[in-house]
Amino acid sequence: MSGHSKWSTIKRQKESKDARRGQIFTKLGNAITVAVRAGGGVDDP
């Protein structure tokens, strides 16, 4: 049945890639937040 449902294969691969990308973006966002707080915050609204 390999290749029977191409979308199911793509979906599984996409789910794992998206989960990894999400973790990376979360880490980057947290690092930016920490850097802004350590630098004294944002003075310009």
PDB file with one MODEL, atoms N, CA, C and O in Angstrom:
MODEL        1
ATOM      1  N   MET A   1       0.811  -1.193   0.000  1.00  0.00           N
ATOM      2  CA  MET A   1       0.000   0.000   0.000  1.00  0.00           C
ATOM      3  C   MET A   1       0.857   1.260   0.000  1.00  0.00           C
ATOM      4  O   MET A   1       0.335   2.367   0.131  1.00  0.00           O
ATOM      5  N   SER A   2       2.147   1.098  -0.144  1.00  0.00           N
ATOM      6  CA  SER A   2       3.004   2.275  -0.167  1.00  0.00           C
ATOM      7  C   SER A   2       2.634   3.151  -1.350  1.00  0.00           C
ATOM      8  O   SER A   2       2.524   2.683  -2.483  1.00  0.00           O
ATOM      9  N   GLY A   3       2.445   4.426  -1.064  1.00  0.00           N
ATOM     10  CA  GLY A   3       2.080   5.349  -2.116  1.00  0.00           C
ATOM     11  C   GLY A   3       0.587   5.411  -2.366  1.00  0.00           C
ATOM     12  O   GLY A   3       0.129   6.139  -3.246  1.00  0.00           O
ATOM     13  N   HIS A   4      -0.175   4.648  -1.592  1.00  0.00           N
ATOM     14  CA  HIS A   4      -1.619   4.621  -1.803  1.00  0.00           C
ATOM     15  C   HIS A   4      -2.240   5.986  -1.514  1.00  0.00           C
ATOM     16  O   HIS A   4      -3.044   6.498  -2.293  1.00  0.00           O
ATOM     17  N   SER A   5      -1.855   6.553  -0.396  1.00  0.00           N
ATOM     18  CA  SER A   5      -2.386   7.865  -0.039  1.00  0.00           C
ATOM     19  C   SER A   5      -1.214   8.814   0.160  1.00  0.00           C
ATOM     20  O   SER A   5      -0.626   8.882   1.239  1.00  0.00           O
ATOM     21  N   LYS A   6      -0.889   9.535  -0.884  1.00  0.00           N
ATOM     22  CA  LYS A   6       0.272  10.421  -0.835  1.00  0.00           C
ATOM     23  C   LYS A   6       0.077  11.516   0.210  1.00  0.00           C
ATOM     24  O   LYS A   6       1.028  11.909   0.885  1.00  0.00           O
ATOM     25  N   TRP A   7      -1.153  12.006   0.343  1.00  0.00           N
ATOM     26  CA  TRP A   7      -1.406  13.087   1.295  1.00  0.00           C
ATOM     27  C   TRP A   7      -1.101  12.655   2.724  1.00  0.00           C
ATOM     28  O   TRP A   7      -0.579  13.453   3.502  1.00  0.00           O
ATOM     29  N   SER A   8      -1.413  11.416   3.088  1.00  0.00           N
ATOM     30  CA  SER A   8      -1.148  10.971   4.461  1.00  0.00           C
ATOM     31  C   SER A   8       0.348  10.963   4.752  1.00  0.00           C
ATOM     32  O   SER A   8       0.768  11.268   5.869  1.00  0.00           O
ATOM     33  N   THR A   9       1.146  10.617   3.758  1.00  0.00           N
ATOM     34  CA  THR A   9       2.599  10.641   3.933  1.00  0.00           C
ATOM     35  C   THR A   9       3.091  12.075   4.093  1.00  0.00           C
ATOM     36  O   THR A   9       3.889  12.370   4.983  1.00  0.00           O
ATOM     37  N   ILE A  10       2.611  12.958   3.231  1.00  0.00           N
ATOM     38  CA  ILE A  10       3.009  14.367   3.307  1.00  0.00           C
ATOM     39  C   ILE A  10       2.574  14.954   4.641  1.00  0.00           C
ATOM     40  O   ILE A  10       3.327  15.698   5.270  1.00  0.00           O
ATOM     41  N   LYS A  11       1.360  14.622   5.074  1.00  0.00           N
ATOM     42  CA  LYS A  11       0.818  15.151   6.323  1.00  0.00           C
ATOM     43  C   LYS A  11       1.698  14.762   7.506  1.00  0.00           C
ATOM     44  O   LYS A  11       2.000  15.595   8.360  1.00  0.00           O
ATOM     45  N   ARG A  12       2.107  13.497   7.554  1.00  0.00           N
ATOM     46  CA  ARG A  12       2.957  13.045   8.661  1.00  0.00           C
ATOM     47  C   ARG A  12       4.290  13.774   8.674  1.00  0.00           C
ATOM     48  O   ARG A  12       4.763  14.191   9.732  1.00  0.00           O
ATOM     49  N   GLN A  13       4.898  13.928   7.505  1.00  0.00           N
ATOM     50  CA  GLN A  13       6.179  14.633   7.414  1.00  0.00           C
ATOM     51  C   GLN A  13       6.012  16.098   7.790  1.00  0.00           C
ATOM     52  O   GLN A  13       6.845  16.660   8.501  1.00  0.00           O
ATOM     53  N   LYS A  14       4.934  16.717   7.313  1.00  0.00           N
ATOM     54  CA  LYS A  14       4.688  18.125   7.589  1.00  0.00           C
ATOM     55  C   LYS A  14       4.440  18.352   9.076  1.00  0.00           C
ATOM     56  O   LYS A  14       4.921  19.336   9.636  1.00  0.00           O
ATOM     57  N   GLU A  15       3.704  17.464   9.717  1.00  0.00           N
ATOM     58  CA  GLU A  15       3.434  17.610  11.149  1.00  0.00           C
ATOM     59  C   GLU A  15       4.724  17.621  11.953  1.00  0.00           C
ATOM     60  O   GLU A  15       4.891  18.447  12.850  1.00  0.00           O
ATOM     61  N   SER A  16       5.637  16.710  11.636  1.00  0.00           N
ATOM     62  CA  SER A  16       6.885  16.654  12.400  1.00  0.00           C
ATOM     63  C   SER A  16       7.756  17.878  12.118  1.00  0.00           C
ATOM     64  O   SER A  16       8.369  18.424  13.035  1.00  0.00           O
ATOM     65  N   LYS A  17       7.816  18.311  10.858  1.00  0.00           N
ATOM     66  CA  LYS A  17       8.601  19.505  10.517  1.00  0.00           C
ATOM     67  C   LYS A  17       8.015  20.749  11.169  1.00  0.00           C
ATOM     68  O   LYS A  17       8.750  21.583  11.697  1.00  0.00           O
ATOM     69  N   ASP A  18       6.692  20.874  11.134  1.00  0.00           N
ATOM     70  CA  ASP A  18       6.036  22.042  11.729  1.00  0.00           C
ATOM     71  C   ASP A  18       6.243  22.084  13.236  1.00  0.00           C
ATOM     72  O   ASP A  18       6.414  23.160  13.809  1.00  0.00           O
ATOM     73  N   ALA A  19       6.229  20.928  13.880  1.00  0.00           N
ATOM     74  CA  ALA A  19       6.456  20.884  15.327  1.00  0.00           C
ATOM     75  C   ALA A  19       7.868  21.374  15.652  1.00  0.00           C
ATOM     76  O   ALA A  19       8.063  22.144  16.592  1.00  0.00           O
ATOM     77  N   ARG A  20       8.852  20.921  14.865  1.00  0.00           N
ATOM     78  CA  ARG A  20      10.232  21.359  15.092  1.00  0.00           C
ATOM     79  C   ARG A  20      10.377  22.860  14.841  1.00  0.00           C
ATOM     80  O   ARG A  20      11.030  23.562  15.614  1.00  0.00           O
ATOM     81  N   ARG A  21       9.768  23.347  13.761  1.00  0.00           N
ATOM     82  CA  ARG A  21       9.835  24.787  13.454  1.00  0.00           C
ATOM     83  C   ARG A  21       9.188  25.602  14.565  1.00  0.00           C
ATOM     84  O   ARG A  21       9.692  26.659  14.945  1.00  0.00           O
ATOM     85  N   GLY A  22       8.087  25.111  15.075  1.00  0.00           N
ATOM     86  CA  GLY A  22       7.403  25.812  16.156  1.00  0.00           C
ATOM     87  C   GLY A  22       8.269  25.931  17.389  1.00  0.00           C
ATOM     88  O   GLY A  22       8.304  26.981  18.030  1.00  0.00           O
ATOM     89  N   GLN A  23       8.970  24.859  17.725  1.00  0.00           N
ATOM     90  CA  GLN A  23       9.866  24.889  18.884  1.00  0.00           C
ATOM     91  C   GLN A  23      10.985  25.900  18.670  1.00  0.00           C
ATOM     92  O   GLN A  23      11.345  26.630  19.594  1.00  0.00           O
ATOM     93  N   ILE A  24      11.532  25.948  17.471  1.00  0.00           N
ATOM     94  CA  ILE A  24      12.624  26.881  17.169  1.00  0.00           C
ATOM     95  C   ILE A  24      12.140  28.323  17.294  1.00  0.00           C
ATOM     96  O   ILE A  24      12.813  29.157  17.900  1.00  0.00           O
ATOM     97  N   PHE A  25      10.969  28.619  16.719  1.00  0.00           N
ATOM     98  CA  PHE A  25      10.445  29.981  16.787  1.00  0.00           C
ATOM     99  C   PHE A  25      10.108  30.380  18.217  1.00  0.00           C
ATOM    100  O   PHE A  25      10.277  31.540  18.594  1.00  0.00           O
ATOM    101  N   THR A  26       9.631  29.425  19.017  1.00  0.00           N
ATOM    102  CA  THR A  26       9.343  29.714  20.421  1.00  0.00           C
ATOM    103  C   THR A  26      10.626  30.061  21.163  1.00  0.00           C
ATOM    104  O   THR A  26      10.660  31.015  21.940  1.00  0.00           O
ATOM    105  N   LYS A  27      11.683  29.286  20.923  1.00  0.00           N
ATOM    106  CA  LYS A  27      12.967  29.562  21.576  1.00  0.00           C
ATOM    107  C   LYS A  27      13.507  30.931  21.161  1.00  0.00           C
ATOM    108  O   LYS A  27      14.007  31.681  22.000  1.00  0.00           O
ATOM    109  N   LEU A  28      13.409  31.260  19.867  1.00  0.00           N
ATOM    110  CA  LEU A  28      13.897  32.554  19.391  1.00  0.00           C
ATOM    111  C   LEU A  28      13.091  33.700  19.996  1.00  0.00           C
ATOM    112  O   LEU A  28      13.655  34.718  20.398  1.00  0.00           O
ATOM    113  N   GLY A  29      11.790  33.534  20.059  1.00  0.00           N
ATOM    114  CA  GLY A  29      10.941  34.564  20.653  1.00  0.00           C
ATOM    115  C   GLY A  29      11.263  34.789  22.114  1.00  0.00           C
ATOM    116  O   GLY A  29      11.310  35.928  22.579  1.00  0.00           O
ATOM    117  N   ASN A  30      11.483  33.704  22.839  1.00  0.00           N
ATOM    118  CA  ASN A  30      11.852  33.822  24.252  1.00  0.00           C
ATOM    119  C   ASN A  30      13.210  34.494  24.409  1.00  0.00           C
ATOM    120  O   ASN A  30      13.403  35.303  25.317  1.00  0.00           O
ATOM    121  N   ALA A  31      14.152  34.162  23.530  1.00  0.00           N
ATOM    122  CA  ALA A  31      15.482  34.772  23.595  1.00  0.00           C
ATOM    123  C   ALA A  31      15.397  36.276  23.327  1.00  0.00           C
ATOM    124  O   ALA A  31      16.094  37.061  23.970  1.00  0.00           O
ATOM    125  N   ILE A  32      14.551  36.676  22.389  1.00  0.00           N
ATOM    126  CA  ILE A  32      14.375  38.101  22.097  1.00  0.00           C
ATOM    127  C   ILE A  32      13.773  38.809  23.305  1.00  0.00           C
ATOM    128  O   ILE A  32      14.213  39.898  23.674  1.00  0.00           O
ATOM    129  N   THR A  33      12.772  38.195  23.916  1.00  0.00           N
ATOM    130  CA  THR A  33      12.128  38.789  25.092  1.00  0.00           C
ATOM    131  C   THR A  33      13.124  38.973  26.227  1.00  0.00           C
ATOM    132  O   THR A  33      13.155  40.025  26.866  1.00  0.00           O
ATOM    133  N   VAL A  34      13.935  37.959  26.477  1.00  0.00           N
ATOM    134  CA  VAL A  34      14.940  38.038  27.535  1.00  0.00           C
ATOM    135  C   VAL A  34      15.952  39.138  27.218  1.00  0.00           C
ATOM    136  O   VAL A  34      16.341  39.892  28.111  1.00  0.00           O
ATOM    137  N   ALA A  35      16.379  39.239  25.966  1.00  0.00           N
ATOM    138  CA  ALA A  35      17.359  40.256  25.576  1.00  0.00           C
ATOM    139  C   ALA A  35      16.792  41.663  25.743  1.00  0.00           C
ATOM    140  O   ALA A  35      17.499  42.569  26.186  1.00  0.00           O
ATOM    141  N   VAL A  36      15.529  41.849  25.395  1.00  0.00           N
ATOM    142  CA  VAL A  36      14.906  43.171  25.541  1.00  0.00           C
ATOM    143  C   VAL A  36      14.802  43.539  27.016  1.00  0.00           C
ATOM    144  O   VAL A  36      15.091  44.672  27.399  1.00  0.00           O
ATOM    145  N   ARG A  37      14.390  42.585  27.840  1.00  0.00           N
ATOM    146  CA  ARG A  37      14.274  42.862  29.276  1.00  0.00           C
ATOM    147  C   ARG A  37      15.639  43.142  29.893  1.00  0.00           C
ATOM    148  O   ARG A  37      15.764  44.015  30.751  1.00  0.00           O
ATOM    149  N   ALA A  38      16.661  42.409  29.463  1.00  0.00           N
ATOM    150  CA  ALA A  38      18.009  42.600  30.000  1.00  0.00           C
ATOM    151  C   ALA A  38      18.585  43.944  29.546  1.00  0.00           C
ATOM    152  O   ALA A  38      19.404  44.541  30.244  1.00  0.00           O
ATOM    153  N   GLY A  39      18.157  44.408  28.388  1.00  0.00           N
ATOM    154  CA  GLY A  39      18.658  45.669  27.853  1.00  0.00           C
ATOM    155  C   GLY A  39      17.912  46.885  28.369  1.00  0.00           C
ATOM    156  O   GLY A  39      18.173  47.999  27.916  1.00  0.00           O
ATOM    157  N   GLY A  40      17.012  46.706  29.281  1.00  0.00           N
ATOM    158  CA  GLY A  40      16.304  47.843  29.865  1.00  0.00           C
ATOM    159  C   GLY A  40      14.914  48.062  29.307  1.00  0.00           C
ATOM    160  O   GLY A  40      14.266  49.055  29.636  1.00  0.00           O
ATOM    161  N   GLY A  41      14.450  47.167  28.480  1.00  0.00           N
ATOM    162  CA  GLY A  41      13.100  47.298  27.945  1.00  0.00           C
ATOM    163  C   GLY A  41      13.042  48.201  26.731  1.00  0.00           C
ATOM    164  O   GLY A  41      14.068  48.656  26.225  1.00  0.00           O
ATOM    165  N   VAL A  42      11.831  48.453  26.274  1.00  0.00           N
ATOM    166  CA  VAL A  42      11.612  49.279  25.091  1.00  0.00           C
ATOM    167  C   VAL A  42      11.115  50.646  25.545  1.00  0.00           C
ATOM    168  O   VAL A  42      10.091  50.741  26.221  1.00  0.00           O
ATOM    169  N   ASP A  43      11.841  51.714  25.174  1.00  0.00           N
ATOM    170  CA  ASP A  43      11.444  53.069  25.537  1.00  0.00           C
ATOM    171  C   ASP A  43      10.564  53.702  24.463  1.00  0.00           C
ATOM    172  O   ASP A  43       9.764  54.589  24.758  1.00  0.00           O
ATOM    173  N   ASP A  44      10.709  53.256  23.237  1.00  0.00           N
ATOM    174  CA  ASP A  44       9.973  53.829  22.115  1.00  0.00           C
ATOM    175  C   ASP A  44       8.669  53.047  21.920  1.00  0.00           C
ATOM    176  O   ASP A  44       8.700  51.861  21.594  1.00  0.00           O
ATOM    177  N   PRO A  45       7.527  53.710  22.120  1.00  0.00           N
ATOM    178  CA  PRO A  45       6.259  52.966  22.002  1.00  0.00           C
ATOM    179  C   PRO A  45       5.949  52.530  20.632  1.00  0.00           C
ATOM    180  O   PRO A  45       4.916  51.900  20.404  1.00  0.00           O
TER     181      PRO A  45
ENDMDL
END
